[in-house]
Structures are given as structure tokens and as C-alpha cells.
Amino acid sequence: MRSITCLMFTAVIHFTGLSLHAQTSPALFSPAELQEDLNHLRHLITTVHVNPYSELTPVQYDSLFNHISASLKDSATATDLFKKIRPVLARLSDEHAQLNLKTELLDPIYRSKPVYPPFTLKKEGNTYRIGYWLGNAPPSYKELQPVSINGMPLEKLLRQCALATTGYPDQRMATALHRFGYLYPWAADAQATEFTITGATGQAITVPGIGLKEWETFLAAQQVSACPERVSYTRHGTTGYINACSFDVQPKGKYSVDSIRATVDGIFEQIKLDGVNRLIIDVSRNEGGSTAVGDYLISYIYRQPYLSYQTNWKRSDEYLKLLRSWGFDNAPYAAEPVGKVLHFASDRITPESVPNPFKGKTVVVIGAATFSSAMNFATLVKDNNIAPLMGQTPVNGHPTSFGEMFYTNLPHTQLFVRFGVKEHIRPAGKTPDNNLHPDLPLTDAQMRDINTLIRKARAIP
């Protein structure tokens, strides 16, 4: 039983609502109200999420909730509860999970004060460096190998920043590095507006913080994808290169499923006319969209039946109510007992009949950004031996992951919570290392050079 659409999402905390400059005072909630919200979240996690114990055992999860519960002794804001329950969502290992706080409920210091360090981090071997500096950077920053910020060990800060995100542990740590300054106030003292970065040699620099607006502007720019065409094609001698940079679809217009299918049809007609005998399909920058696009591409490069994903789906009254609110009434699902995990084995998929199927050798390129339905596409290719993979192991995407979202607001603080009710398991089954590794690894420089991609692809037997 396959999910038709996988959402594109980068897991991290989110703020939504009024202008960042609104100065309304956030409401205080009583200890009883905070406990009710926490207990409601505990109920949802344990009864609706398909597999809440993929990372923590039931005993460990109870301990986490009990620790939070014991801390709710005084009246507090939604921000306070938000900060406390972030690890609950993080520990689900659910890369589509989400925790949102309306901006008008965000404590003023977070939304209007310069409490955010103006830099990202990167790891080089066993050391850390400044990655990107927002604004004017001091000349000496490139020489630093940060080991602490305002006296707190960097390793500890990164672990706590990672718990402000969602996804698998390695994915959370990568996000903690890439968005370090943005996540810092949720891991350390949110009162600081200056940051002393101490390096491995004792060298230190002190820099002023920036505001939330500056960070959100930077992050929005990072997410802009230069992908005017979802799927495009260029010829390089006898090798064809398909840049499948997005599987995102829209109900109508240029990016509808029908329009994208027509584009793919035209590409493979041109490939036939060009006499191409080797084909590269590049999803290394593809963050997902609709699985239908990936399935249609497979129809052009593979003519034999292949195995789809397996699926686990938990039966809950909460998700059934949500389904019915959308106008769906799944009678077989409703008939199952609450709490049962329904298992759907892999289906054998017969590729669609297409006008100009490709008969040469195909290679698929994956990369750090390959995510969601693009990850599904690459995993189907890998597990069914449809084509070899080259490139780099995706950072955010994982071949077995959660999907089909349940979402709700906590009753008092109105914190928005989202997580998966289905677990999509790769055709080859779960593996201890839940990553998709290329058959031929490539360096960053090789990934950026189209001529190298072509040469490497042609060398694969």
C-alpha cells in the first residue's frame, strides 16, 4: 500500500504567525494546563505514531516524559513548554515530524532581541570550523577551530541543538551544524547578545548576535531551489543527462502531474532521436514531491515488474477522525482494533507502457539533498537492481522512513504537532545502517563537474 505523495521538508523548529516585531505579551499557562498538554502529547505519541520506539525504548520514553512532567511546577509560557518538549519529537527519528510555535506566543526575547549567533558550523575530521557567517565577519574567524561558545563546550551545545530538530540522529546533528546560530538559544542561555568563540589554541573572538528575522531571511534564501523545470535534459555526445531536480507537483498548470509526464515523454522521444546509449538521471538536489514522477521515470528505464515499499500503518481513532474530516471514510481501517499496526507487504509493480522506453545503460546520481519521494525513487532503483547509484549518501533522506502525517494542536498552548502514522520500509527490508549508499562514491568537486559525472557514469560496467 503506497503513499502517493511525500512532503518536502527540512526538519527543524518553526515559528509561524504574526510579525516578528509584534510586542504582544505571551500568555501564561497554569501548571495544570501545561500538564494536560504534555499528557495529551504523550497519548498521541504512544497511540498514533506508527513506531515511537525506533530510537528510545518505552522505558526511556517514559523517563523523558516524566522528567518534563516533574519540571512543570510553575505557570509558564508556550515557549517554555515548546523548549521542554522538543526532545520528544526529536527522539521519534521521524524526518517529517514538525513542532510549530505561533510567533505571537513566542517569548519576546526570542523574536526581537539579537540572541542568535551569526554563523553556521562545519566539521572537518575531528575539528570544527565556522561554515557561513551572516553579515560582516571578523578577519580572524577563519583561523578558529571553535571548542566552546560563551564557555559552554561546543560538543554539548551541538547535542542540545540537535534536539531542537527532528529526524534521525545523524540528520539532526547535520542540521545542528548547518543552523547552529539559529538553534543556539534553544540549547543555551537565551539572554546572551554577545558570543565569545574560543578556539583550540585559546584564541577567542567576541561578536554581537543577530535577530530571528535575519536568520529566517538567510534560511529562506537557502531553500530557494533553482529548478524552473522539474525534469530537464541535455545531450553530451552519446550520453544523456536528465536533471530531475524536483518531483514537486501542483494541481494545475506547468507543474501538474500531467504536464510533467508530458515533459518526460518529450525528453525520451528526444533521447531516442539523439541515439543516446548511456543515461544519467540526477536526483542529487531533489528534495521530493510526488512519488508518481519517480515511478514514471522508472517506467522509461525498466520494463520488468519490481517490488515497491512495504508499509506499516497504526490504527488510531485520532487519525481516523482526521481522515473523516478530509472526507475519507476508510472502512477496512476503521474495522481494525485500535492500536493494531497493519502491515502491507511489497507489491509487485508493473511499469507503465510508455512510447519510447530507453534501452541503454542508466546510472542514477544521489547526493546530500536527496530526500522524500526522490529518496524513494533512488531506493527502488537500488533495491530492485534497476540501475547503479553514484554520488554521495543523502544527509536528510533515509530509505526507510515515516510518512502520511497526523497533525493537531495541543489544547492549551496550541503548539502544532505533526508526525507520521505510516512507516515506509524499503523493499530490501530494514537495515541497521538506515542510509542509502552509492555504488560509486564521488567527491564534492566530482559532483559539481558534469564532465566528470559523464566520465564516471560511462566507466560503470
C-alpha positions as CSV (number, residue, x, y, z in Angstrom):
1,M,0.0,0.0,0.0
2,R,1.9,3.0,-1.2
3,S,1.8,6.7,-0.3
4,I,1.1,8.8,-3.3
5,T,2.8,12.0,-2.2
6,C,5.8,12.6,0.1
7,L,6.1,16.1,1.5
8,M,9.3,18.1,1.1
9,F,10.5,19.1,4.5
10,T,13.7,20.1,6.3
11,A,13.3,19.1,9.9
12,V,13.8,22.0,12.4
13,I,11.8,24.1,14.8
14,H,9.4,26.6,13.2
15,F,7.7,29.8,14.2
16,T,4.5,30.9,12.5
17,G,2.0,33.7,13.0
18,L,2.3,37.5,13.5
19,S,5.1,39.8,12.5
20,L,8.4,39.3,14.3
21,H,8.2,42.8,15.6
22,A,4.8,42.4,17.3
23,Q,5.3,43.1,21.0
24,T,2.2,41.4,22.5
25,S,3.0,39.7,25.8
26,P,2.7,35.9,25.6
27,A,0.1,34.2,27.8
28,L,0.9,32.3,30.9
29,F,-0.4,28.8,31.4
30,S,-1.0,27.2,34.7
31,P,0.9,24.0,35.7
32,A,-2.3,22.1,35.3
33,E,-2.8,23.3,31.7
34,L,0.8,22.5,30.9
35,Q,0.5,19.0,32.3
36,E,-2.7,18.5,30.3
37,D,-0.8,19.5,27.1
38,L,2.1,17.2,28.0
39,N,-0.2,14.3,28.8
40,H,-2.1,14.8,25.5
41,L,1.2,14.8,23.6
42,R,2.3,11.6,25.4
43,H,-1.0,10.0,24.5
44,L,-0.7,11.0,20.8
45,I,2.9,9.8,20.6
46,T,2.2,6.4,22.1
47,T,-1.1,5.7,20.4
48,V,-1.0,7.4,17.0
49,H,2.6,7.4,15.8
50,V,3.3,4.1,14.0
51,N,6.6,3.4,15.7
52,P,7.5,5.8,18.6
53,Y,10.2,3.4,19.9
54,S,12.5,3.4,16.9
55,E,15.1,5.3,18.9
56,L,14.1,5.1,22.6
57,T,12.7,2.1,24.4
58,P,9.3,2.5,26.1
59,V,11.0,2.8,29.5
60,Q,13.3,5.6,28.1
61,Y,10.4,7.4,26.6
62,D,8.5,7.3,29.9
63,S,11.6,8.6,31.7
64,L,11.8,11.5,29.2
65,F,8.1,12.4,29.7
66,N,8.3,12.0,33.5
67,H,11.4,14.3,33.6
68,I,9.5,17.0,31.7
69,S,6.4,16.5,33.9
70,A,8.3,17.0,37.1
71,S,9.6,20.3,35.8
72,L,6.2,21.8,35.2
73,K,5.7,23.3,38.7
74,D,5.0,26.9,37.9
75,S,3.0,28.9,35.4
76,A,4.9,29.2,32.1
77,T,4.5,30.4,28.5
78,A,4.0,28.3,25.4
79,T,7.7,29.0,24.6
80,D,8.7,27.3,27.9
81,L,6.8,24.2,27.1
82,F,8.0,24.3,23.5
83,K,11.6,24.3,24.6
84,K,11.0,21.4,27.0
85,I,9.2,19.1,24.6
86,R,11.5,19.5,21.6
87,P,13.4,16.3,22.5
88,V,10.2,14.3,22.5
89,L,9.7,15.0,18.8
90,A,13.4,14.6,18.0
91,R,13.6,11.1,19.6
92,L,11.0,9.8,17.2
93,S,13.6,9.6,14.4
94,D,10.9,10.9,12.2
95,E,12.3,13.2,9.5
96,H,8.8,14.5,8.6
97,A,7.9,15.4,12.2
98,Q,7.3,19.0,13.0
99,L,6.8,21.2,16.0
100,N,5.4,24.8,15.4
101,L,5.0,27.7,17.8
102,K,3.0,30.7,16.7
103,T,5.1,33.8,16.7
104,E,2.7,35.8,18.8
105,L,3.2,33.1,21.5
106,L,7.0,33.2,21.3
107,D,8.6,35.0,24.2
108,P,9.8,38.5,23.2
109,I,13.5,37.8,23.8
110,Y,13.4,35.2,21.0
111,R,11.6,37.2,18.5
112,S,13.0,40.7,18.9
113,K,16.5,40.5,20.6
114,P,19.8,39.7,19.0
115,V,20.2,36.4,20.8
116,Y,21.3,34.4,17.8
117,P,25.0,33.8,16.9
118,P,25.6,34.9,13.3
119,F,27.2,31.8,11.9
120,T,26.9,28.2,10.9
121,L,29.4,25.4,11.6
122,K,31.1,22.6,9.7
123,K,33.0,19.6,10.8
124,E,36.4,18.7,9.3
125,G,37.6,15.4,10.7
126,N,37.6,15.8,14.5
127,T,37.6,19.6,14.5
128,Y,35.0,22.3,13.8
129,R,35.2,25.4,11.7
130,I,32.9,28.4,11.0
131,G,30.9,27.5,8.0
132,Y,29.0,30.6,6.9
133,W,29.0,34.0,8.5
134,L,25.8,36.1,8.3
135,G,26.8,39.7,7.9
136,N,30.3,41.1,8.4
137,A,32.8,38.5,9.7
138,P,35.9,39.5,11.7
139,P,39.1,38.6,9.7
140,S,40.3,36.1,12.3
141,Y,37.3,33.9,12.2
142,K,38.7,31.6,9.5
143,E,41.6,30.7,11.8
144,L,39.4,29.5,14.6
145,Q,38.7,25.9,15.5
146,P,35.8,26.5,17.9
147,V,35.8,24.4,21.1
148,S,33.4,26.5,23.2
149,I,30.8,29.3,22.9
150,N,30.4,31.6,25.9
151,G,32.2,29.0,28.0
152,M,30.0,26.0,27.1
153,P,31.7,23.1,25.3
154,L,30.8,23.1,21.6
155,E,30.1,19.3,21.6
156,K,27.5,19.8,24.4
157,L,25.9,22.7,22.5
158,L,25.7,20.7,19.3
159,R,24.0,17.8,21.1
160,Q,21.4,20.1,22.6
161,C,20.9,22.0,19.3
162,A,20.3,18.6,17.6
163,L,17.4,18.0,20.0
164,A,15.8,21.2,18.7
165,T,15.3,19.4,15.3
166,T,13.7,16.3,14.1
167,G,14.8,13.3,12.1
168,Y,17.4,10.5,12.6
169,P,20.4,11.2,14.9
170,D,22.9,11.8,12.1
171,Q,20.4,14.0,10.3
172,R,19.8,16.0,13.5
173,M,23.5,16.6,14.0
174,A,23.9,17.8,10.4
175,T,21.1,20.2,10.9
176,A,22.6,21.4,14.2
177,L,25.8,22.3,12.3
178,H,24.1,23.9,9.3
179,R,21.8,26.0,11.5
180,F,23.9,26.4,14.6
181,G,23.3,30.1,15.3
182,Y,19.5,29.7,14.7
183,L,19.2,26.8,17.1
184,Y,21.7,28.1,19.8
185,P,19.1,30.0,22.0
186,W,17.2,26.7,22.4
187,A,20.4,24.9,23.6
188,A,21.9,27.6,25.9
189,D,21.2,30.8,27.7
190,A,18.8,32.8,25.6
191,Q,19.8,36.1,27.4
192,A,23.2,36.4,25.7
193,T,23.5,39.0,22.9
194,E,27.3,38.7,22.5
195,F,29.1,35.5,21.8
196,T,32.7,34.6,22.7
197,I,34.0,31.9,20.4
198,T,37.1,30.2,21.9
199,G,39.4,28.2,19.6
200,A,41.5,25.1,20.2
201,T,44.6,27.2,20.8
202,G,42.9,29.5,23.3
203,Q,42.4,32.3,20.8
204,A,39.0,33.9,21.2
205,I,36.8,36.5,19.4
206,T,33.6,38.1,20.7
207,V,30.9,39.0,18.2
208,P,27.4,40.6,18.5
209,G,24.3,38.5,18.0
210,I,21.7,39.0,15.3
211,G,17.9,38.7,15.3
212,L,15.5,36.0,14.3
213,K,14.4,37.9,11.2
214,E,18.0,37.9,9.9
215,W,18.3,34.1,10.4
216,E,14.9,33.4,8.8
217,T,15.8,35.5,5.8
218,F,19.0,33.6,5.4
219,L,17.3,30.2,5.8
220,A,14.6,31.2,3.3
221,A,17.3,32.1,0.7
222,Q,19.0,28.7,1.3
223,Q,15.7,26.9,0.5
224,V,15.1,28.6,-2.8
225,S,15.7,26.0,-5.5
226,A,16.9,26.9,-8.9
227,C,14.6,24.5,-10.6
228,P,12.4,26.2,-13.2
229,E,12.0,22.8,-14.9
230,R,11.2,19.8,-12.7
231,V,12.8,17.5,-15.2
232,S,15.2,18.6,-18.0
233,Y,17.5,17.0,-20.5
234,T,20.8,17.8,-22.2
235,R,22.9,15.6,-24.6
236,H,26.6,15.1,-24.1
237,G,27.8,13.0,-27.1
238,T,26.3,9.6,-26.7
239,T,25.4,10.2,-23.0
240,G,22.1,11.8,-22.0
241,Y,21.8,13.8,-18.7
242,I,18.4,14.2,-17.0
243,N,18.4,16.8,-14.2
244,A,15.4,15.6,-12.1
245,C,15.8,18.5,-9.7
246,S,12.3,18.3,-8.1
247,F,9.3,15.9,-8.0
248,D,7.1,18.7,-6.7
249,V,3.7,18.9,-8.4
250,Q,0.8,21.3,-8.4
251,P,-2.8,20.7,-9.2
252,K,-2.8,22.6,-12.4
253,G,-0.5,24.3,-14.9
254,K,3.1,23.7,-15.8
255,Y,3.9,21.6,-12.8
256,S,0.8,19.4,-12.8
257,V,1.4,15.6,-12.9
258,D,0.1,15.5,-16.5
259,S,2.4,18.4,-17.6
260,I,5.4,16.8,-16.0
261,R,4.6,13.4,-17.6
262,A,4.3,15.1,-21.0
263,T,7.7,16.7,-20.4
264,V,9.2,13.3,-19.6
265,D,7.6,11.8,-22.7
266,G,9.2,14.6,-24.8
267,I,12.6,14.0,-23.2
268,F,12.7,10.3,-24.0
269,E,11.5,10.9,-27.5
270,Q,14.4,13.3,-28.0
271,I,16.8,10.7,-26.3
272,K,15.7,8.2,-28.9
273,L,16.3,10.7,-31.8
274,D,19.7,11.5,-30.3
275,G,20.9,7.9,-30.3
276,V,21.9,8.1,-26.7
277,N,23.2,4.8,-25.3
278,R,24.1,5.9,-21.7
279,L,21.7,7.9,-19.5
280,I,22.3,9.8,-16.2
281,I,19.3,10.6,-14.0
282,D,20.4,13.1,-11.4
283,V,18.3,13.4,-8.2
284,S,21.2,14.7,-6.0
285,R,19.5,18.0,-5.4
286,N,15.9,16.7,-5.4
287,E,14.0,17.2,-2.1
288,G,10.9,15.3,-3.2
289,G,7.3,15.9,-4.1
290,S,5.2,13.2,-5.7
291,T,6.2,9.6,-6.0
292,A,4.3,9.5,-9.2
293,V,7.0,11.4,-11.0
294,G,9.7,8.9,-9.9
295,D,7.5,5.9,-10.8
296,Y,7.0,7.3,-14.3
297,L,10.8,7.7,-14.8
298,I,11.3,4.1,-13.8
299,S,8.8,3.1,-16.5
300,Y,11.1,4.5,-19.1
301,I,14.3,2.8,-17.9
302,Y,13.0,-0.6,-16.6
303,R,10.5,-2.9,-18.2
304,Q,10.3,-5.7,-15.6
305,P,8.0,-5.9,-12.6
306,Y,9.7,-4.6,-9.4
307,L,9.0,-4.5,-5.7
308,S,7.5,-1.5,-4.0
309,Y,7.9,-0.3,-0.5
310,Q,6.5,-2.2,2.5
311,T,4.2,-0.2,4.8
312,N,3.3,-0.3,8.5
313,W,0.2,1.7,9.5
314,K,-1.1,2.1,13.0
315,R,-4.8,2.2,13.7
316,S,-5.9,5.0,15.9
317,D,-9.2,6.9,16.5
318,E,-7.4,10.2,16.3
319,Y,-6.2,9.5,12.7
320,L,-9.5,8.0,11.7
321,K,-11.2,11.3,12.9
322,L,-8.7,13.3,10.8
323,L,-9.3,11.1,7.7
324,R,-13.1,11.7,8.1
325,S,-12.5,15.4,8.4
326,W,-10.9,15.3,5.0
327,G,-14.0,13.5,3.6
328,F,-12.4,9.9,3.6
329,D,-14.0,7.0,5.4
330,N,-11.7,4.0,5.2
331,A,-14.0,1.2,6.3
332,P,-11.3,-1.5,6.4
333,Y,-9.1,0.7,8.5
334,A,-12.0,1.7,10.8
335,A,-12.8,-2.0,11.4
336,E,-9.4,-2.8,12.8
337,P,-8.8,-2.7,16.6
338,V,-7.3,0.5,18.0
339,G,-3.5,0.2,18.4
340,K,-3.0,-2.5,15.8
341,V,-0.1,-2.0,13.4
342,L,-1.3,-3.0,9.9
343,H,1.4,-4.4,7.7
344,F,1.3,-4.2,3.9
345,A,3.9,-6.3,2.1
346,S,5.6,-5.0,-1.0
347,D,3.5,-5.0,-4.1
348,R,4.9,-6.1,-7.4
349,I,4.7,-3.1,-9.6
350,T,4.4,-3.4,-13.4
351,P,5.9,-0.4,-15.2
352,E,3.5,1.7,-17.3
353,S,3.6,1.3,-21.0
354,V,5.5,4.3,-22.4
355,P,6.1,5.3,-26.0
356,N,9.9,5.4,-26.2
357,P,11.4,3.3,-23.4
358,F,15.2,3.7,-23.0
359,K,17.2,0.6,-23.9
360,G,20.7,1.6,-22.9
361,K,22.5,1.7,-19.6
362,T,21.2,4.1,-16.8
363,V,23.0,5.5,-13.8
364,V,21.3,7.4,-11.0
365,V,23.1,10.2,-9.1
366,I,22.2,10.8,-5.5
367,G,23.5,13.5,-3.1
368,A,23.3,15.1,0.3
369,A,20.0,16.8,-0.5
370,T,18.1,13.7,-2.0
371,F,15.0,13.5,0.2
372,S,11.4,12.2,0.5
373,S,10.0,10.9,-2.8
374,A,13.4,11.4,-4.6
375,M,14.8,9.1,-1.9
376,N,12.0,6.6,-2.6
377,F,12.8,6.7,-6.3
378,A,16.6,6.1,-5.7
379,T,15.8,3.3,-3.1
380,L,13.5,1.5,-5.5
381,V,16.3,1.7,-8.2
382,K,18.8,0.4,-5.7
383,D,16.9,-2.4,-4.1
384,N,15.5,-3.8,-7.4
385,N,18.8,-3.6,-9.2
386,I,17.3,-1.3,-11.8
387,A,20.4,0.8,-12.1
388,P,23.7,1.6,-10.2
389,L,23.9,4.6,-8.0
390,M,26.8,7.1,-7.8
391,G,27.3,10.2,-5.8
392,Q,27.0,10.8,-2.1
393,T,25.0,9.4,0.8
394,P,21.9,11.6,1.4
395,V,22.1,13.6,4.7
396,N,18.4,14.2,5.4
397,G,16.8,11.4,3.4
398,H,16.7,7.8,4.6
399,P,15.5,4.7,2.7
400,T,13.2,3.6,5.5
401,S,11.2,6.5,6.9
402,F,7.9,7.7,8.3
403,G,5.1,9.3,6.2
404,E,1.4,10.1,5.9
405,M,1.1,12.9,8.5
406,F,-1.1,13.2,11.5
407,Y,-1.3,16.7,12.9
408,T,-3.0,18.6,15.6
409,N,-2.7,21.5,18.1
410,L,-2.1,20.9,21.8
411,P,-5.3,22.0,23.6
412,H,-4.0,24.9,25.8
413,T,-0.7,26.2,24.3
414,Q,-1.9,25.5,20.8
415,L,1.6,24.1,19.9
416,F,1.3,22.5,16.4
417,V,2.5,18.9,16.3
418,R,3.0,16.7,13.3
419,F,4.3,13.2,12.8
420,G,3.9,10.0,10.7
421,V,1.2,7.3,11.1
422,K,2.9,5.1,8.4
423,E,6.3,3.6,8.3
424,H,7.6,3.1,4.7
425,I,10.1,0.2,4.7
426,R,12.4,-0.2,1.7
427,P,11.9,-3.3,-0.4
428,A,15.1,-4.9,0.9
429,G,13.8,-4.5,4.4
430,K,15.2,-2.6,7.4
431,T,18.9,-2.4,7.9
432,P,21.0,-1.3,10.9
433,D,22.5,1.4,8.8
434,N,19.4,3.2,7.6
435,N,21.2,5.1,4.8
436,L,21.3,4.9,1.0
437,H,24.9,4.5,-0.1
438,P,26.0,5.0,-3.7
439,D,27.7,2.1,-5.5
440,L,30.3,4.6,-6.7
441,P,31.1,7.4,-4.2
442,L,32.0,10.8,-5.6
443,T,33.7,13.9,-4.0
444,D,32.1,17.3,-3.9
445,A,34.3,18.5,-6.8
446,Q,33.3,15.5,-8.9
447,M,29.6,16.1,-8.1
448,R,29.8,19.7,-9.4
449,D,31.5,18.8,-12.7
450,I,29.2,17.5,-15.4
451,N,32.1,16.1,-17.5
452,T,33.3,14.1,-14.5
453,L,29.8,12.7,-13.9
454,I,29.6,11.6,-17.6
455,R,33.0,10.0,-17.5
456,K,32.3,8.2,-14.2
457,A,28.9,7.0,-15.5
458,R,30.4,5.7,-18.7
459,A,33.0,3.8,-16.8
460,I,30.5,1.8,-14.8
461,P,30.1,-1.7,-16.4
